[in-house]
Amino acid sequence: MTDRSDDVVVPSAAEPAAPLSLRRVVSVPYVVPGPLASALGYAAACVVLATIATVAVGWGASRDFWGYVWTVIVAAFYAAGLGLFTLLPVALVLGWLLRRVPNQGIHLLAFFLVPLLLGWIIIGLTVHAVLVPLLMGTAIGVSMAAGRALIWGLVDS
């Protein structure tokens, strides 16, 4: 029997590290939506938010079905315009923060909870109320989660 404990050689600090091609590279799966998926999710979130707003606020504002459809279309354009400064940055930051989380269910939950809380806090502090901002934050969270759910299959992971 021989003692092999002295066969282990520890490299000195002066020696250069192994080249990149020899290092073991561990790949981390990224969950990244492409530009088409992002645009589709954004458009879907705007339409869902407009539909919720039309049902909640605009019910009875029109006399027929096509009047409601037109109200949803106009509200979707307003939501898309306001969303460029509010919804889209939050979605981009959330997507970037969650890019290393492969479970898309967590993405969906985050895309619901974060906008809900942000909307509730910001709108609530602006109008000094609790219930209506909570409902508005819920509508925003539902719309963002719906947009994220729509692109579930389009995300590269």
C-alpha positions as CSV (number, residue, x, y, z in Angstrom):
1,M,0.0,0.0,0.0
2,T,1.2,3.4,-0.9
3,D,0.2,6.7,0.5
4,R,-1.0,8.9,-2.4
5,S,-1.9,12.0,-0.3
6,D,1.2,13.8,-1.5
7,D,0.3,13.2,-5.2
8,V,-2.2,16.1,-5.1
9,V,-0.7,19.2,-6.5
10,V,-2.3,22.6,-5.7
11,P,-1.6,25.2,-8.4
12,S,0.1,28.3,-7.2
13,A,-1.5,31.7,-7.5
14,A,1.2,32.7,-10.0
15,E,0.1,30.2,-12.6
16,P,-2.5,31.4,-15.1
17,A,-5.9,29.9,-15.1
18,A,-6.9,27.3,-17.6
19,P,-8.1,28.7,-21.0
20,L,-11.8,29.1,-21.5
21,S,-12.0,26.1,-23.8
22,L,-10.7,23.8,-21.1
23,R,-12.8,25.1,-18.3
24,R,-16.0,23.4,-17.5
25,V,-18.9,25.7,-18.6
26,V,-22.2,25.2,-16.9
27,S,-25.0,26.4,-19.0
28,V,-27.9,28.0,-17.2
29,P,-31.2,27.9,-19.1
30,Y,-32.5,31.3,-19.8
31,V,-36.2,32.1,-20.3
32,V,-36.1,34.9,-22.9
33,P,-39.1,36.0,-25.0
34,G,-38.2,37.2,-28.5
35,P,-39.4,40.5,-29.9
36,L,-42.5,39.0,-31.5
37,A,-43.5,37.3,-28.3
38,S,-43.0,40.5,-26.3
39,A,-45.1,42.5,-28.8
40,L,-47.8,39.9,-28.8
41,G,-47.9,39.7,-25.0
42,Y,-48.0,43.5,-24.8
43,A,-50.9,43.7,-27.2
44,A,-52.8,41.0,-25.4
45,A,-52.3,42.7,-22.1
46,C,-53.6,46.0,-23.5
47,V,-56.7,44.3,-25.0
48,V,-57.4,42.4,-21.7
49,L,-57.1,45.6,-19.7
50,A,-59.3,47.5,-22.1
51,T,-61.9,44.7,-21.9
52,I,-61.9,44.8,-18.1
53,A,-62.2,48.6,-18.1
54,T,-65.0,48.5,-20.6
55,V,-66.9,45.9,-18.6
56,A,-66.3,47.6,-15.3
57,V,-66.7,51.3,-16.3
58,G,-68.3,51.4,-19.7
59,W,-71.2,49.0,-19.2
60,G,-74.3,50.6,-20.4
61,A,-72.4,53.3,-22.4
62,S,-73.4,51.7,-25.7
63,R,-76.6,50.3,-27.0
64,D,-75.4,47.3,-29.0
65,F,-72.6,44.7,-29.2
66,W,-70.5,46.6,-31.8
67,G,-70.6,49.7,-29.6
68,Y,-68.9,47.7,-26.8
69,V,-66.4,46.3,-29.3
70,W,-65.6,49.8,-30.5
71,T,-65.2,50.9,-26.8
72,V,-62.7,48.0,-26.2
73,I,-60.7,49.0,-29.3
74,V,-60.5,52.7,-28.2
75,A,-59.7,51.7,-24.7
76,A,-57.0,49.3,-26.0
77,F,-55.3,52.2,-27.8
78,Y,-55.4,54.3,-24.6
79,A,-54.0,51.3,-22.6
80,A,-51.3,50.8,-25.2
81,G,-50.3,54.4,-25.1
82,L,-50.2,54.6,-21.4
83,G,-48.6,51.2,-21.2
84,L,-45.5,52.3,-23.1
85,F,-44.5,54.3,-20.0
86,T,-45.9,52.0,-17.3
87,L,-46.7,48.5,-18.4
88,L,-43.9,47.8,-20.8
89,P,-41.0,48.9,-18.5
90,V,-42.3,46.8,-15.7
91,A,-42.7,43.8,-18.0
92,L,-39.1,44.3,-19.3
93,V,-37.6,44.5,-15.9
94,L,-39.6,41.5,-14.6
95,G,-38.6,39.5,-17.7
96,W,-34.9,40.4,-17.2
97,L,-35.0,39.6,-13.4
98,L,-36.7,36.3,-14.0
99,R,-34.6,35.2,-17.1
100,R,-32.8,32.5,-15.0
101,V,-35.9,31.0,-13.6
102,P,-37.0,28.2,-15.8
103,N,-40.4,27.6,-14.2
104,Q,-42.8,29.8,-16.2
105,G,-45.5,29.4,-13.6
106,I,-43.3,31.6,-11.4
107,H,-43.1,34.1,-14.2
108,L,-46.9,34.1,-14.5
109,L,-47.3,34.6,-10.8
110,A,-44.8,37.5,-10.7
111,F,-46.4,39.1,-13.7
112,F,-49.7,39.1,-11.7
113,L,-48.5,40.1,-8.2
114,V,-45.9,42.8,-9.0
115,P,-48.1,44.9,-11.2
116,L,-51.0,44.4,-8.8
117,L,-49.0,45.7,-5.9
118,L,-47.4,48.5,-7.8
119,G,-50.7,49.7,-9.2
120,W,-52.4,49.4,-5.8
121,I,-49.7,51.4,-4.0
122,I,-49.1,54.1,-6.7
123,I,-52.8,54.7,-7.5
124,G,-53.8,54.4,-3.8
125,L,-51.2,57.0,-2.8
126,T,-52.3,59.3,-5.6
127,V,-56.1,59.2,-4.9
128,H,-55.9,58.5,-1.1
129,A,-58.2,55.4,-1.3
130,V,-57.8,51.7,-0.8
131,L,-60.6,49.7,-2.5
132,V,-60.8,51.2,-6.0
133,P,-57.0,51.2,-6.5
134,L,-56.9,47.6,-5.4
135,L,-59.5,46.8,-8.1
136,M,-57.5,48.8,-10.6
137,G,-54.2,47.0,-9.6
138,T,-56.0,43.7,-9.9
139,A,-57.1,44.5,-13.4
140,I,-53.5,45.6,-14.3
141,G,-52.1,42.4,-12.8
142,V,-54.7,40.2,-14.6
143,S,-53.9,41.8,-17.9
144,M,-50.2,41.4,-17.5
145,A,-50.5,37.8,-16.4
146,A,-52.8,37.1,-19.4
147,G,-50.3,38.7,-21.8
148,R,-47.5,36.5,-20.2
149,A,-49.7,33.4,-20.3
150,L,-50.3,34.0,-24.0
151,I,-46.6,33.8,-24.9
152,W,-45.9,30.8,-22.7
153,G,-45.2,28.6,-25.7
154,L,-43.3,31.2,-27.6
155,V,-40.6,31.7,-25.0
156,D,-37.2,30.2,-25.6
157,S,-36.0,28.2,-22.7
